[in-house]
């Protein structure tokens, strides 16, 4: 059986767009939907943490949200891996973090470098890599959430650049690419997170692509 590591933030964790709402049911989270769609041929390990960035510190958090710092440990604990999926970057858009989709794509590039280098150093097979540009953001009456991301104009303007920058990074590093904004839209209750239907839609859309990448 092949193994996939799904490395992401609250969208991978299954955060509810309803403030204070419960985490999405296990069966509704996109890594679970992807695993189910692959019909027992692949195990998908979900590593989602709310607030996780690509490669930047958030000193307001109790957990380490710097994706680049935590990644090598997780690669070691879950190896061997056949595919690593990265869906990060939304939290990078916060002005207090880095504020731009371009810099988020450079953070993603660092994650690719860390993954390739980690397994090459151990003389082990290097997994395939799939970059997912996150869904966009939308308007919301949740004023605190909008302020956290620098306002709607900033957040939306940067988020719509994810696809351009991430597809370039994938091409530069011989990775695979998927644009989650083509199948999933954020919920207006907070403008960032997804309802259960849109969360499932990402997993469903990834099934044929992952089959192709892993030659299933």
Secondary structure, 3 states (H helix, E strand, C coil): CEEEEEEECHHHHCCCCCCCCCCCCHHHCHHHHHHHHCCCCEEEEEEECCCCECCCCCCCCCCCCEHHHHHHHHHHHHCCCCEEEEECCCHHHCCCCCCCHHHHHHHHHHHHHHHHHHHHHCCCCCCEEEEEECCCCCCCCCHHHHHHCCCHHHHHHHHCCHHHHHHHHHHHCCCEEEEHHHCCCCCCCCCCCCCHHHHHHHHHHHHHHHHHHCCC
